[in-house]
Amino acid sequence: MTTRRLDGREVASHLRRDLEHRVQQLAASGEGSPPRLAIVQDGMSQGAGLYAASLERAARSVGVSTHLIVGAGPHDGAIAELNRDPGITGIVLAQPFADVGEGRRLVELIDPAKDVDGATPTNAGRLARGEPAFVPATALAVIAILEAFDIKVAGRRAVIVGRSAVVGRPVASLLLARDATVVICHRQTLHLARETRRAELLVAAAGVPGLIRPEMVNASAVVIDCGINATDAGIVGDVEFAAIAPFVSAITPVPGGIGPVTPMMVLRQTVESAERQVP
Ligand code: NAD
């Protein structure tokens, strides 16, 4: 059996072309506001800085303008201003903030209609209830990859390793909405390998390099690796790619899998937010 390599760069480049076209159509219609993404960060975290930079790059590539706010805060006034400004169609708080509690508090100030990284409790609640919502971008990237490679979800047993609000939980909601049977594993799960071996669709989102080893997957599995872990050997995922890739049915590489698709999902939601303003 040949393993399918689920190349996120290829998916991202299709998405880029589609978004570029939609941005041009919005401009040609002369109605509503052109999409514009505001990114707020405290400037303290390298990870948040990299995320902001990748969003800015991706935005430029599809013709969406950005407005970057970097500083120690407090950011309450800035967020209120962005909420009011009809020229801003999306707002992202680049996490983590040095003060995690402050990051969590500020997220709640974002207008849910501009919350294009699905971070507010309102959008999380809507997603959990199976209602239309803005969704965390990494979770949407998982679905975008499955759709791009025509991988069946309905009726399949999906096992997700990780239950964070940004990846594990929203992935579970999205897969459930697509009629998968969903199992969520986490740090307290007993016999992780027993669960993961039963997965037809395995989504790793634990942030632990090489957590998923060959004996933990079955040969028919589709493996999606959301992990982005900085190690001495460079960026690696949660899955032992080299050992597992030869015998599963399909797998995303790291880097080059979920990573390049994630910023495109923020931009897709920023463009959707602008399209909703068109009368
Ligand atoms: P997190 O630390 O908030 O959550 C990790 C989850 O994994 C927790 O629910 C924890 O219970 C579970 N977990 C940790 N160790 C485990 C173990 N040994 N066995 C079973 N479960 C375990 O992390 P996060 O923010 O969800 O990020 C997860 C990974 O995804 C990280 O590598 C992160 O860098 C990556 N990530 C990628 C993107 C992207 O764009 N691709 C975006 C966000 C996060």
Residues whose N, C-alpha, C, O or C-beta is under 5 A from the ligand:
A	BS01	NAD	T138 V161 G162 R163 S164 V166 V167 G168 C185 H186 R187 A205 A206 G207 V208 C226 G227 I228 N229 I258 G259 T262
